[in-house]
Amino acid sequence: MTKNSTLKLWDLLLKKQIQEKSHNTLRKTNFKPKDETIQLILAYARSVKAVKTSSNESILISLN
């Protein structure tokens, strides 16, 4: 019984340690989208306009 609970404890501690290391690695790594992606998103945002209808609903219209 002691051996089984010790193994469970080690397993739990190892999983927690691995999660913390991977979290710290992801936090330190700076992920940034490509400039092309940012420009595409901004271009789409500029080309879409919300228009209210007579029934007080807003619809999106693409101006392309």
RARAZI-V950499 format. One record per backbone hydrogen bond with DSSP energy under -1.0 kcal/mol. NH is the residue of the N-H (numbers start at 0). CO is the residue of the C=O. E is the energy in kcal/mol with one decimal. If there is no record, write none. Layout:
{{NH	CO	E} {NH	CO	E}}
This chain:
{{4	0	-2.1} {5	1	-2.3} {6	2	-2.3} {7	3	-2.1} {8	4	-2.2} {9	5	-2.6} {10	6	-2.5} {11	7	-2.5} {12	8	-2.7} {13	9	-2.6} {14	10	-2.3} {15	11	-2.2} {16	12	-2.3} {17	13	-2.4} {18	14	-2.3} {19	15	-2.2} {20	16	-2.2} {21	17	-2.4} {22	18	-2.3} {23	19	-2.5} {24	20	-2.3} {25	21	-2.2} {26	22	-2.2} {27	23	-2.0} {28	24	-1.7} {37	33	-1.8} {38	34	-2.5} {39	35	-2.3} {40	36	-2.2} {41	37	-2.4} {42	38	-2.4} {43	39	-2.2} {44	40	-2.4} {45	41	-2.0} {46	42	-1.4} {48	60	-2.4} {50	58	-2.9} {52	56	-2.6} {55	52	-1.7} {58	50	-2.4} {60	48	-2.7} {62	46	-3.7}}
